[in-house]
């Protein structure tokens, strides 16, 4: 795996072995790329920010909040974020079963950073759209024969 040891940090913080590893996003085989994909995907960003702003959500409430996402896509996104340790899924033994999603402490950290990006995009949307409109139109590429 393409990760660098950070033993000095681990010694200072008393961290576990996993805490002593640092990812390398530029290395193709590094697992940090998968985490980056989960966190920065359209639905990953929206799910993280919705949970950060609104706290614990049931699946259906989260789906309403993240308008436009399919049930399947939201489910896959939440599973990936749960596997990465950002989201906690709690199932209550009721009929019908009740499932709630909330951010973990690690999830709060990453969601705060992603929220900053989302807020920047919203605040600068006018400038972004203007830049898009001013960009010259390119001719479509021709495939090599």
C-alpha positions in Angstrom: 0.0 0.0 0.0 1.2 3.5 -0.7 1.1 5.0 2.7 3.8 6.7 4.7 4.6 6.0 8.3 4.1 8.8 10.8 5.7 7.1 13.8 6.7 10.5 15.3 3.0 11.6 15.4 1.9 8.3 16.8 4.5 8.5 19.6 3.5 12.0 20.5 -0.2 11.3 20.5 -0.1 7.7 21.8 -2.0 6.7 18.6 -2.6 3.2 17.3 -0.8 1.8 14.3 -3.6 2.9 11.9 -3.3 6.5 13.3 0.4 6.4 12.5 -0.2 6.0 8.7 -0.6 8.9 6.3 -2.2 8.4 3.0 -0.8 9.5 -0.4 -3.6 10.6 -2.7 -1.2 10.8 -5.6 -0.4 7.1 -5.3 -2.8 5.0 -7.5 -3.1 2.1 -5.0 -3.5 4.1 -1.8 -6.8 3.5 0.0 -7.1 7.3 0.5 -8.3 7.6 -3.0 -11.4 5.6 -2.2 -12.1 7.7 0.9 -11.7 10.8 -1.2 -14.2 9.5 -3.7 -16.7 8.7 -1.0 -16.4 12.0 0.7 -16.3 14.2 -2.4 -19.0 12.5 -4.5 -22.1 14.6 -5.1 -24.2 12.4 -2.8 -21.4 12.0 -0.2 -21.0 15.8 0.2 -24.8 16.3 0.5 -25.3 13.4 3.0 -22.4 14.6 5.2 -23.5 18.2 5.2 -27.2 17.2 5.9 -26.2 15.1 8.8 -23.9 17.9 10.1 -26.6 20.5 9.9 -29.5 18.4 11.0 -28.1 15.8 13.3 -29.5 12.3 13.4 -31.8 11.5 10.4 -33.9 8.5 9.5 -33.3 7.2 6.0 -36.5 8.7 4.5 -35.9 12.1 6.1 -32.3 12.1 4.8 -33.5 11.2 1.3 -36.0 14.1 1.4 -33.3 16.5 2.5 -30.9 15.3 -0.2 -33.4 15.9 -3.0 -32.8 14.1 -6.3 -30.9 11.1 -4.9 -32.3 7.6 -5.5 -32.9 5.2 -2.7 -30.2 2.9 -4.1 -27.6 5.7 -4.5 -28.2 7.1 -1.0 -28.0 3.6 0.5 -24.7 2.9 -1.3 -23.4 6.3 -0.2 -24.3 5.8 3.4 -22.8 2.3 3.4 -19.5 3.7 2.0 -19.4 6.5 4.6 -20.2 4.0 7.3 -17.4 1.7 6.2 -15.0 4.7 6.3 -16.0 5.4 9.9 -17.8 8.7 9.1 -21.5 7.6 9.7 -23.0 5.5 12.4 -26.1 3.4 11.5 -28.4 2.4 14.3 -31.2 -0.1 13.8 -34.0 -0.1 16.4 -35.8 -3.4 17.0 -39.3 -2.2 16.2 -41.9 -3.2 13.7 -41.4 -1.8 11.1 -37.6 -1.5 11.8 -36.4 2.1 12.4 -32.9 3.0 11.2 -31.1 6.2 12.0 -27.9 7.7 10.7 -25.6 10.1 12.6 -22.1 11.4 12.2 -19.3 9.9 14.2 -16.6 12.2 15.7 -14.5 11.5 12.5 -17.6 12.2 10.4 -18.0 15.6 12.1 -14.4 16.5 11.2 -14.7 15.6 7.5 -18.2 17.0 7.2 -17.1 20.4 8.6 -14.4 20.5 5.9 -16.7 19.5 3.1 -19.3 22.0 4.3 -16.8 24.8 3.8 -16.3 23.7 0.2 -20.1 23.5 -0.3 -20.6 27.0 1.2 -17.8 28.4 -1.0 -19.5 26.9 -4.1 -22.9 28.4 -3.1 -21.4 31.8 -2.4 -19.5 31.9 -5.6 -22.0 30.3 -8.0 -22.5 33.6 -9.9 -18.8 33.9 -10.6 -18.6 30.2 -11.6 -21.5 30.5 -14.0 -20.0 33.7 -15.5 -16.7 31.9 -16.0 -18.5 29.0 -17.7 -20.3 31.3 -20.1 -17.1 33.2 -21.0 -15.2 30.1 -21.8 -14.8 29.6 -25.6 -16.6 26.6 -27.0 -14.2 23.9 -28.2 -14.8 21.7 -31.2 -15.5 18.1 -30.2 -12.5 15.8 -30.3 -12.3 13.3 -33.0 -11.5 9.7 -32.1 -8.2 8.3 -33.4 -8.7 5.7 -36.1 
